[in-house]
Amino acid sequence: KITKIFITHLHGDHMFGLPGLLCTLSLQRSPDASVVPIDIYGPLGLRSFLWRSLELSHSQPLLPYAVHELVPTQDQCPDGEFRDFSGLDRGEALAQAPPGTVVHLDAETDSYLLLEDEELSVRAFRLFHRVPSFGFVLEEKPRPGKLKVHVLQELGVPPGPLYGELKRGRAVELGAVRVRPRDVLGAPVPGRKVCVLGDCAGPVGEGARRLCGHADLLVHEATLQDGLQDAARLRGHSTPGQAARFARECRARRLVLTHFSQRYPPDAHRDLRSLLRDAQALMGDLPVTLAHDFMTIEVPMKN
Amino acid sequence: KITKIFITHLHGDHMFGLPGLLCTLSLQRSPDASVVPIDIYGPLGLRSFLWRSLELSHSQPLLPYAVHELVPTQDQCPDGEFRDFSGLDRGEALAQAPPGTVVHLDAETDSYLLLEDEELSVRAFRLFHRVPSFGFVLEEKPRPGKLKVHVLQELGVPPGPLYGELKRGRAVELGAVRVRPRDVLGAPVPGRKVCVLGDCAGPVGEGARRLCGHADLLVHEATLQDGLQDAARLRGHSTPGQAARFARECRARRLVLTHFSQRYPPDAHRDLRSLLRDAQALMGDLPVTLAHDFMTIEVPMKN
């Protein structure tokens, strides 16, 4: 069930399908009125596009959604290519549109905080492309370690609600004895981290490297082979070698390559293997995977 | 090679793919500068949608196109559902957009003349749906009959350019003798007529019946089976029986049904055969065909 959608940049092959997807989700949704709105995150301009597309097609009221727009900086695309969509429909059409927020770059962390709850956070960071592009980091918070049952028994804590209190990090009083969580919990279990970068010739600023450190899974585009790095850069794209170097810098544990040029169709196995080799040569023992449409990858929980 | 695109109505499943299609065509087009612009015909509001979608995705200048917008009338959809898009972006954003024309209903013919040249014409007519919908008629002009070579020889007309003049309908002087085209040409060959209707519960006004008379091929939607006619009407849709009755009224020579509800998936052969039977029962010996994606149908030239 889709509750959040992330758009990396506003090129048509990355967002023209969005109004149709919302209509499809709208048709599929249960008639249950307490449906949770879909949160959509993407570059500034997306809210106007969605609102107008759905308005024109009379599809507006079927599905509650909110658009959270990231404000890009001018250095995310070549000089002269930047367009300012900050005024688009503000104060007129969008006054009737579903709610939205505008998220500015946090200069201190060089990133955009998109959501955070007790279990996880999602942040965005800046990338360089022909139009401003973004990457997203989904990071789980560490989970509390296992309860040391033998210690609890020695301390005389009875099984039941007190166990839950301690697991949630709260101290417990047993008569005169105060039991602290750190006395009875094992080491916290680190969360998982998944990073997905949009089309890019590389990061802008330090946000990408800071946020992607020790990623369990890093998805990076590799449009053209290593030998065509100049052509790739000119079009704002990357090669497998670039992707792998970035993954190594971040100490990512697994690299997934995606967004291959049309010159490498899915049945061009030799060409695709060569892209894989370009990246694998730099990744050593760490796994490299070529993505395909509808691929799902399981990132195992840690112990 | 696509040079004209016709959009029947502004529901998402009939137009959200258009910006992407234009981008794909744009990538495929030859670098030849003398490329002919693509003409796009559809309801009012389409030009703003296209312009804004392509503008936002920075895809604007790659492909020359023009949008010809049909102005619907309020009786093409249920009371209270009509939305007036006539002011959308006029005089502001669209001032920079590719050229466009606005086509109003011609009250006399109850239709919209979209294009006409020596070989064919395309007209639109009004349909009733949840949003205003249109049908399109592509009609070839009659071609001149065959030259009667034995008559030409008797009259002493030498083979060569004079034959062409006569075939093009121009009289020819041979000394004192004036040869008129009707003296030497067989009966004109009638052109073909193809009618494609958008989603609808039926026509509005007399345009549809007038224009679709003696169609060689008529494409009509049949969303729900005959037993569900009330549900179909409520949603602005038709049944196979309705489609066939309209085809019979028009004396169409062949009926193609399309736009089947999701309750009849492509592999539900029995259900689909039942839709076919509903229509065939009314069409007698005239062929009825169920359309599928990417189907092509040849309409033979007449003799």
Chai-1 contact restraints between the chains, C-beta under 6 A:
chainA,res_idxA,chainB,res_idxB,connection_type,confidence,min_distance_angstrom,max_distance_angstrom,comment,restraint_id
A,L10,B,L56,contact,1.0,0.0,6.0,A-B,restraint_1
A,L10,B,S57,contact,1.0,0.0,6.0,A-B,restraint_2
A,H11,B,S57,contact,1.0,0.0,6.0,A-B,restraint_3
A,G12,B,P19,contact,1.0,0.0,6.0,A-B,restraint_4
A,G12,B,G20,contact,1.0,0.0,6.0,A-B,restraint_5
A,G12,B,C23,contact,1.0,0.0,6.0,A-B,restraint_6
A,G12,B,S57,contact,1.0,0.0,6.0,A-B,restraint_7
A,G12,B,S59,contact,1.0,0.0,6.0,A-B,restraint_8
A,F16,B,P19,contact,1.0,0.0,6.0,A-B,restraint_9
A,F16,B,G20,contact,1.0,0.0,6.0,A-B,restraint_10
A,P19,B,G12,contact,1.0,0.0,6.0,A-B,restraint_11
A,P19,B,F16,contact,1.0,0.0,6.0,A-B,restraint_12
A,G20,B,G12,contact,1.0,0.0,6.0,A-B,restraint_13
A,G20,B,F16,contact,1.0,0.0,6.0,A-B,restraint_14
A,C23,B,G12,contact,1.0,0.0,6.0,A-B,restraint_15
A,G45,B,L56,contact,1.0,0.0,6.0,A-B,restraint_16
A,F49,B,L56,contact,1.0,0.0,6.0,A-B,restraint_17
A,L56,B,L10,contact,1.0,0.0,6.0,A-B,restraint_18
A,L56,B,G45,contact,1.0,0.0,6.0,A-B,restraint_19
A,L56,B,F49,contact,1.0,0.0,6.0,A-B,restraint_20
A,S57,B,L10,contact,1.0,0.0,6.0,A-B,restraint_21
A,S57,B,H11,contact,1.0,0.0,6.0,A-B,restraint_22
A,S57,B,G12,contact,1.0,0.0,6.0,A-B,restraint_23
A,H58,B,V131,contact,1.0,0.0,6.0,A-B,restraint_24
A,S59,B,G12,contact,1.0,0.0,6.0,A-B,restraint_25
A,V131,B,H58,contact,1.0,0.0,6.0,A-B,restraint_26
